[in-house]
Amino acid sequence: MIAMIGAAIAPGIAIMSYFYLRDSLEPEPISMVIRSFIFGMLLVIPIMVLQYIMQTEWNWRSGVVAEIIQSAVVEEFFKWMVIFFTAYKHVEFDEPYDGIVYAVAVSLGFATLENLFYLIINGLNIAFWRALLPVSSHALFAVWMGYYLGRAKFSQKKEQEKLFLWLSIALPIGLHALYNAIFLSIQNWLVVIVPFMLVLWWQGLKKVQRAHDYGSKNLSSRPQ
């Protein structure tokens, strides 16, 4: 059981550490990051209950659209809500990159507990693939979410803030939906998912650099 718990939490902790250590301007309080991670974990049960209701009460049991709504829309929306109400308006959210840190923390908290449940049910033999695909994909969807939350937070115009807020929820849902659609509709999914994940990492790291660039400009413009 100890090995299973270790295999479940190690990918999330490793990826979270990477993105946290990339915050070279004004690193967030570790207590805030841990809190966000725990909030993400607490999302698992209500989301699973809602998904169960969708499958049993609403009879959404099969089909690409039903699967995408149950996972991509529900999961990303709830993660976004937690980040918006617990981190976005917090005083510690004081540079654009902070959006990525908090979004990744919430998403990896969710992915870590979900991963533990999957390993308990299916065994350690899927641990590598769970780390490589679902756990890391949750983090990468969160990079897009956090990047646009950071842009929204420091927008000079209200219209810009609204646009970036919409992008911060719409793009992660779209990416998550595309990720799910690959598994659901393509028989030889490995041929497609590998380049898809590589592009996600490439674009995600570009978002990280851009967030740092905006953060540097924001710090230089503050009164001394």
C-alpha positions in Angstrom: 0.0 0.0 0.0 2.9 2.4 0.8 4.4 1.7 -2.7 1.0 2.4 -4.3 0.6 5.7 -2.4 4.1 6.7 -3.3 3.5 5.9 -7.0 0.3 7.9 -6.9 1.6 11.1 -5.3 5.2 11.2 -6.7 4.3 12.5 -10.2 2.1 15.3 -8.9 4.8 16.4 -6.3 7.5 16.3 -8.9 5.6 18.3 -11.5 4.4 20.8 -8.9 8.0 21.2 -7.6 9.1 22.0 -11.2 6.6 24.7 -11.8 7.0 26.2 -8.3 10.8 26.4 -8.6 10.4 28.2 -12.0 8.9 31.1 -10.1 12.1 33.1 -9.9 10.6 36.6 -9.4 8.5 36.4 -6.2 7.9 32.8 -5.1 4.6 32.1 -3.6 4.2 31.2 0.1 4.5 27.4 0.3 1.5 27.4 2.6 -0.7 28.9 -0.2 0.6 26.4 -2.7 -0.1 23.5 -0.3 -3.6 24.9 0.4 -4.4 25.1 -3.3 -3.1 21.5 -3.7 -5.4 20.3 -0.9 -8.4 22.2 -2.4 -7.7 20.3 -5.7 -7.8 17.0 -3.8 -11.1 18.0 -2.1 -12.7 18.5 -5.5 -12.4 14.8 -6.4 -15.3 13.5 -4.4 -17.9 16.1 -5.4 -16.9 15.8 -9.0 -17.1 12.0 -8.9 -20.6 12.3 -7.3 -21.7 14.7 -10.1 -20.3 12.4 -12.8 -22.1 9.4 -11.2 -25.4 11.4 -11.3 -24.8 12.2 -14.9 -24.3 8.6 -15.8 -27.0 7.0 -13.7 -29.7 9.7 -13.3 -29.3 11.6 -16.6 -28.3 8.4 -18.5 -25.1 10.0 -20.0 -23.3 6.7 -20.1 -21.7 6.6 -23.6 -20.7 8.7 -26.5 -17.9 11.2 -27.0 -20.0 14.2 -26.1 -21.2 12.7 -22.8 -17.7 11.6 -21.9 -16.3 15.1 -22.7 -18.9 16.9 -20.7 -18.5 14.6 -17.7 -14.7 15.0 -17.6 -13.4 18.0 -19.6 -16.2 20.5 -18.8 -17.0 19.4 -15.3 -13.4 19.0 -14.1 -11.9 22.1 -15.6 -14.9 24.3 -14.6 -14.7 23.2 -10.9 -10.9 23.7 -10.9 -11.3 27.1 -12.4 -13.9 28.1 -9.8 -11.6 27.0 -6.9 -8.7 29.0 -8.3 -10.8 32.1 -9.0 -12.3 32.3 -5.5 -9.3 31.1 -3.4 -6.3 32.5 -5.3 -7.2 35.0 -8.0 -8.4 37.7 -5.6 -5.8 36.9 -2.9 -3.1 39.5 -2.1 -0.4 36.9 -2.7 -1.4 36.7 -6.4 0.9 39.6 -7.2 2.5 38.7 -10.6 1.3 36.9 -13.8 3.2 33.7 -13.2 1.3 33.2 -9.9 -1.7 32.1 -11.9 0.2 29.2 -13.3 1.5 28.2 -9.8 -1.9 28.1 -8.3 -3.7 26.6 -11.2 -1.1 23.8 -11.4 -1.3 23.2 -7.7 -5.1 22.8 -7.8 -5.0 20.6 -10.9 -2.3 18.4 -9.5 -4.1 18.0 -6.2 -7.1 16.8 -8.1 -5.0 14.6 -10.4 -3.0 13.1 -7.5 -6.0 11.8 -5.5 -7.7 10.7 -8.7 -4.5 8.8 -9.6 -4.5 7.1 -6.2 -8.1 5.8 -6.8 -7.1 4.5 -10.2 -4.1 2.7 -8.9 -6.1 1.1 -6.0 -8.6 -0.2 -8.6 -6.3 -1.2 -11.4 -2.9 -1.9 -9.7 0.6 -0.5 -10.0 1.1 -1.8 -13.5 -0.6 1.4 -14.9 1.4 3.8 -12.6 3.9 4.8 -15.4 1.2 5.6 -17.9 -0.9 7.4 -15.4 2.1 9.7 -14.5 3.0 10.2 -18.2 -0.4 11.0 -19.5 -3.3 11.9 -17.1 -1.3 13.5 -14.3 0.9 15.6 -16.6 -1.9 16.5 -18.9 -3.9 18.0 -15.9 -0.8 20.1 -15.1 -0.5 21.3 -18.7 -4.2 22.2 -19.0 -3.6 24.2 -15.8 -0.7 26.1 -17.3 -3.0 27.5 -20.0 -5.7 28.2 -17.3 -3.2 29.9 -15.0 -1.5 31.9 -17.8 -4.7 33.6 -18.8 -5.8 34.1 -15.2 -2.5 35.9 -14.7 -3.1 38.0 -17.8 -6.6 38.8 -16.6 -5.4 39.8 -13.1 -3.0 42.4 -14.5 -5.0 43.7 -17.4 -5.3 47.4 -17.6 -8.8 47.3 -19.2 -11.9 45.6 -17.9 -12.7 44.3 -21.4 -9.3 42.7 -21.6 -9.8 41.1 -18.1 -13.1 39.6 -19.2 -11.6 38.2 -22.4 -8.7 36.6 -20.6 -11.0 35.1 -17.9 -13.1 33.5 -20.7 -9.9 32.1 -22.3 -8.7 30.8 -18.9 -11.7 28.4 -18.8 -12.5 27.9 -22.5 -9.0 26.8 -23.6 -8.4 24.2 -20.8 -11.8 22.7 -21.5 -11.0 22.6 -25.2 -7.6 21.0 -24.7 -9.0 18.5 -22.2 -11.9 17.6 -24.6 -9.4 17.1 -27.4 -7.3 14.9 -25.2 -10.3 12.7 -24.3 -11.5 12.6 -27.9 -8.2 11.1 -29.0 -8.7 8.1 -26.6 -12.4 7.7 -27.4 -12.4 8.0 -31.2 -8.9 6.9 -32.4 -8.1 3.2 -32.3 -4.3 3.6 -32.5 -4.4 6.5 -30.0 -0.7 6.2 -29.1 0.4 7.6 -32.5 -1.6 10.7 -31.9 -1.3 11.3 -28.1 2.5 11.3 -28.1 2.8 14.3 -30.5 -0.2 15.9 -28.8 1.5 15.7 -25.4 4.8 17.0 -26.9 3.0 20.0 -28.3 1.3 20.6 -24.9 4.6 20.6 -23.1 6.2 22.9 -25.8 3.4 25.4 -25.7 3.1 25.1 -21.9 6.8 26.0 -21.4 6.3 28.9 -23.8 3.4 30.1 -21.6 5.7 29.9 -18.6 8.3 32.1 -20.2 5.7 34.6 -21.4 4.3 34.8 -17.9 7.8 35.5 -16.5 8.2 38.2 -19.2 5.0 39.9 -18.2 5.9 39.6 -14.6 9.3 41.3 -15.1 7.5 44.2 -16.9 5.0 44.4 -14.1 7.8 44.6 -11.4 9.8 47.2 -13.3 6.7 49.4 -13.7 6.0 49.4 -9.9 6.9 52.5 -8.0 10.1 52.1 -6.1 
